[in-house]
Amino acid sequence: MSLNLDLTVLEKNKLWLRWARVEKPGDGTVILHKAEFYGPVTKDYVKLPESDFIKLDFTNHFLLKIADYYTVELAWDKIVSQEEGLVKFNKLTLKDENVGLLNKIKPTDKLLVDCSDHTTEQRQSGYYKMAYPAMLYNEQNEIYDFSKK
């Protein structure tokens, strides 16, 4: 059972991530090649730094399967291009050292990041959220079922 972010997050707060190829070197690391951020959030954004990371919180994805928080680091070291509506990367790296289920990611999957409460105005007023709720979807736009092989 999962809370479907696609149904609960306001459209303007949705950031989608897609990629062309997946590399799984091990140790909880997953590399997403030719990755892109797209969706409503990319139309109203502050330019991303060339190299940075964010924390993704997959806890809601696994409400009945895990007993603790499930956060993953999503990092980049170079942006290929950044324009309204699209940010392109050569690669993004997921560090999944907690639960290790993201090693099942395929090139046809996509990730939804909830950017609610991550605005410039909130940060200027001293309100920071440490992680972005996230959820993985398969090619049919269904929540990814990690119980399947």
C-alpha positions as CSV (number, residue, x, y, z in Angstrom):
1,M,0.0,0.0,0.0
2,S,1.3,3.5,-0.9
3,L,0.2,7.0,-0.9
4,N,0.0,8.0,-4.6
5,L,1.8,11.3,-4.9
6,D,0.6,11.9,-8.5
7,L,-3.0,12.1,-7.1
8,T,-2.2,14.1,-3.9
9,V,0.3,16.7,-5.0
10,L,-0.8,19.9,-6.6
11,E,0.2,20.0,-10.3
12,K,2.3,23.1,-9.9
13,N,4.5,21.3,-7.3
14,K,5.3,18.2,-9.4
15,L,8.9,17.6,-10.7
16,W,9.3,14.6,-12.9
17,L,12.5,12.8,-13.6
18,R,13.2,10.5,-16.6
19,W,16.3,8.9,-17.9
20,A,17.5,6.9,-20.9
21,R,19.8,4.2,-19.3
22,V,20.4,2.8,-15.9
23,E,23.8,1.6,-14.5
24,K,24.0,-0.3,-11.3
25,P,27.6,-0.5,-10.0
26,G,26.5,-1.9,-6.6
27,D,26.8,-0.6,-3.0
28,G,23.4,1.0,-3.3
29,T,24.5,3.3,-6.1
30,V,22.3,3.7,-9.2
31,I,23.4,5.9,-12.1
32,L,20.7,7.4,-14.3
33,H,22.2,8.4,-17.7
34,K,20.8,11.2,-19.9
35,A,18.5,12.2,-17.2
36,E,16.0,15.1,-17.3
37,F,13.9,17.1,-14.9
38,Y,10.6,18.2,-16.4
39,G,7.1,19.2,-15.4
40,P,5.4,22.2,-13.8
41,V,8.1,23.0,-11.3
42,T,10.7,23.5,-14.1
43,K,8.6,26.3,-15.5
44,D,8.9,28.4,-12.4
45,Y,12.3,27.7,-10.9
46,V,15.6,29.2,-9.6
47,K,18.6,28.1,-11.7
48,L,20.1,24.9,-10.3
49,P,23.8,24.9,-9.2
50,E,26.2,23.1,-11.6
51,S,26.9,20.5,-8.9
52,D,24.6,19.6,-6.0
53,F,22.3,17.0,-4.5
54,I,18.9,16.7,-2.9
55,K,17.5,14.1,-0.5
56,L,14.5,12.1,-1.7
57,D,12.1,10.6,0.8
58,F,10.5,7.3,-0.3
59,T,8.9,6.5,3.0
60,N,5.4,7.0,1.7
61,H,6.1,4.5,-1.1
62,F,6.7,1.8,1.5
63,L,4.2,2.4,4.2
64,L,3.7,-1.3,5.1
65,K,7.2,-2.5,4.2
66,I,9.7,-0.5,6.2
67,A,9.9,0.5,9.8
68,D,12.0,3.7,9.4
69,Y,12.4,6.6,7.0
70,Y,13.7,5.8,3.6
71,T,15.8,8.6,2.2
72,V,18.0,8.5,-0.9
73,E,20.5,11.1,-2.1
74,L,20.1,12.3,-5.7
75,A,23.3,14.0,-6.9
76,W,24.6,15.6,-10.1
77,D,28.0,17.1,-11.0
78,K,27.2,18.7,-14.3
79,I,24.2,20.2,-16.0
80,V,24.0,19.9,-19.8
81,S,21.3,22.5,-20.2
82,Q,18.8,24.4,-18.2
83,E,15.8,26.2,-19.6
84,E,12.2,26.8,-18.7
85,G,10.5,23.4,-18.7
86,L,13.5,21.2,-18.9
87,V,16.8,20.5,-17.1
88,K,19.2,18.0,-18.8
89,F,22.0,16.0,-17.1
90,N,24.6,13.6,-18.5
91,K,24.0,11.5,-15.4
92,L,22.4,11.6,-11.9
93,T,23.5,9.4,-9.1
94,L,21.1,7.8,-6.6
95,K,22.8,6.7,-3.3
96,D,20.4,4.1,-1.8
97,E,22.3,2.8,1.2
98,N,19.3,2.4,3.4
99,V,16.9,-0.2,1.9
100,G,18.4,-0.9,-1.5
101,L,15.2,-1.3,-3.5
102,L,16.0,1.3,-6.1
103,N,18.4,-1.2,-7.8
104,K,15.3,-2.5,-9.6
105,I,14.9,0.8,-11.6
106,K,14.5,0.4,-15.4
107,P,15.0,2.9,-18.2
108,T,11.2,3.0,-18.8
109,D,10.4,4.1,-15.2
110,K,10.1,7.7,-14.0
111,L,10.2,9.4,-10.7
112,L,7.9,12.0,-9.2
113,V,9.3,14.5,-6.7
114,D,6.9,16.6,-4.6
115,C,8.3,20.1,-4.4
116,S,5.6,21.4,-2.1
117,D,7.0,23.7,0.6
118,H,10.3,24.0,-1.1
119,T,9.9,27.6,-2.3
120,T,12.4,30.5,-2.3
121,E,10.0,32.5,-0.1
122,Q,9.9,29.8,2.5
123,R,13.7,29.4,2.6
124,Q,14.1,33.2,2.9
125,S,11.8,33.1,6.0
126,G,13.9,30.3,7.5
127,Y,11.6,27.3,6.8
128,Y,13.6,24.4,5.4
129,K,12.5,20.9,4.5
130,M,15.3,18.4,4.5
131,A,13.9,16.0,1.9
132,Y,11.5,15.9,-1.0
133,P,8.8,13.2,-0.9
134,A,9.3,11.0,-4.0
135,M,7.7,8.0,-5.7
136,L,8.7,5.8,-8.6
137,Y,6.3,4.9,-11.4
138,N,6.6,2.3,-14.1
139,E,5.9,2.7,-17.9
140,Q,2.1,2.4,-17.3
141,N,2.2,5.3,-14.8
142,E,1.5,2.9,-11.9
143,I,3.3,3.1,-8.6
144,Y,6.2,0.8,-8.8
145,D,5.6,-2.5,-7.0
146,F,8.9,-3.4,-5.3
147,S,7.6,-6.8,-4.2
148,K,7.8,-8.0,-7.9
149,K,11.1,-9.3,-9.3
